[in-house]
Amino acid sequence: MKIGVCLKQVPATDSPIKVKDAVSGVDLAAVKMVINPYDEFALEEALKLKDAGIATQVIVYTVGPADADARLKDAVARGADILVRIDDPGLAAADSLGFAKALAAAAKADGVGLILAGKQAVDTDNAQVPAMIAELLGWAQATECDKLEVAGGGFKAWVAAGGGTRDVLQGSLPAVISTDKGINSPRSPNIKGVMASKKAPVAVKDLAALGLSAGDVAAKVSLKAWGAPPPRPAGRILQGAPAQVAKELVGLLRSEAKVI
Amino acid sequence: MARYQGLDFYNIDAQLTEEERMVRDLVRKWTEDKFVPIIEGHARAGTFPTHLIPEIGEMGVLGMNLHGYECGGMSNVAYGLACQELERGDSGLRSFVSVQGSLVMFPIWRFGSEAQKQKYLPKMAKGELIGCFGLTEPDFGSNPGGMLTHAVDDGDSYVLNGAKMWITNAPLAHLAVVWAKLDGVIRGFIVERGDAGFSTPEMHGKHSLRASATGEIVLQDCRIPKDRILPEVRGLKGPMSCLNNARFGISWGALGAAMACYHSSRDYALNRIQFGKPIASFQLVQNKLAWMLREITKGQLLALHVGRMKDEGKVTPEQISLAKMNNVDIALQIARVSRDIHGANGILDEYPVMRHAANLESVYTYEGTHDIHNLILGRWITGISAFE
């Protein structure tokens, strides 16, 4: 079975993000780009299934310009087999649904039996693409999975069910599963992998190659404006004897902050 | 403390290839996650974390700039970057990797027979076999050509006698590349653990490189088969070519130690409040931090340029001498100033700075002392050797 992994490059979470202005978005010029951390879990899960002999090939998909190739090379250095980058001017203004259509078409064309993706990307935190891919393909889905078993044409996925509980979903393949933290510890590439990545080709596909048009991926959601989050209000420092302050703090945490 | 980010004031990153950046980042991540949390304990105990050797092998840093025989085949710049990240952890860790790759794997790769390469290099690249390098003797440090260790041709074997000292990895080693005189000519020999008459007593009482295994090599009528001589080299140029590679790695490694000290100093200065404000707001402290930034940035440019020349096969030993001498010198000074910025806290192993300062005292002296590198440059300038 071939496994497809959706991988997005995002700004490193410790990079300082500046909004240029309300129209043109954030300034990414000096920002370090990394693989979306939740996608690292998806990639690792796919590589583990390959190590276990369940997957025969791990195909990594990304949507974006050529600078995303470095992230794909990182994936191949860890053990992925085939790299596909979907790049088309028509996708420049696409939304989650447009990306999902492109990714679904690419994975379907390659005949993958399972698609793994991070539960969300840490840049815009939409968390929509995996579920959309499943719907577009008519496949089973499990989202926010932190434990996965794949065997005999089916899967068992442990997913967050709110309030600290988990549902165990059972389904048949093909399926789309989105990964949460806790599912595994992503491996680092080693130097042999880095050397192999040097020669690994990236297959670049445009919308036409996927049987899609710009109209198919046109945004249904429009972005109104960019802005920085409001500054955090100043903290309050309690003064007094430690015993007194501790009591006051517990009271405030309960009555004002309502966190205990 | 914030996650370590390195220091790249002149955007030197842009001069690196994608593969070089990937290697730097993977070694940085491993050092941060696996090594930094345990180093102080090992430095206190005076032990090398041997349990990490399989992971170091798996990473691929052992012999990573050698080609073939399951070695990494990376550029010298990539090797330098790996040294930088390892030494940001501890000079003992970088020493372990330098000795294995530059001082043991390199001479086998460069001067060994095909059978020797096949036998040792793949296992050494994986860390399954550990090597050490025996050149320095108790009475012959800067003057290795005067060595007393010698070999005698005895029919189907060589018999070695002598003693080597200050040998990194000796207590752990499965094999040693030992330099000894055969009929008055310096030759390289591979001695294996288990050879009769070969022992490696550990040296104790070090105030520096505490997380590194240092020992002697004692050869007492040590008999080895004839196929253990390195066939392709005669004379001092054999060991010197190894040292050249190791010195290159050190010129990068020292920057890693310096960057660790800079990073800790900046964090400390921003968080330490005196007279109602962070000490980072005082001009004297800013001056020290600015000086560190200046010297590290210059050292980075030096290391990268030497690395690119080495990748083109155009670097001279003198150019490597200058890089080793300069970068270790500034790293040692930075570590001392860093200890000063940390005040009394600087002497505690809650912070890495005193450990780096103590380590760098060794690095300043080994692989050609600071003074000897000056004399190498003096000879290049004047044509007159002050030491021969």
Interface residues (C-beta under 8 A of the other chain):
Chain A: D14 A70 K73 D74 A77 S188 P189 N190 I191 K192 V194 M195 S197 K198
Chain B: A2 R3 Q5 E18 E19 M22 V23 L26 K29 W30 E58 M59 G60 V61 M64 G72 G73 M74 A78
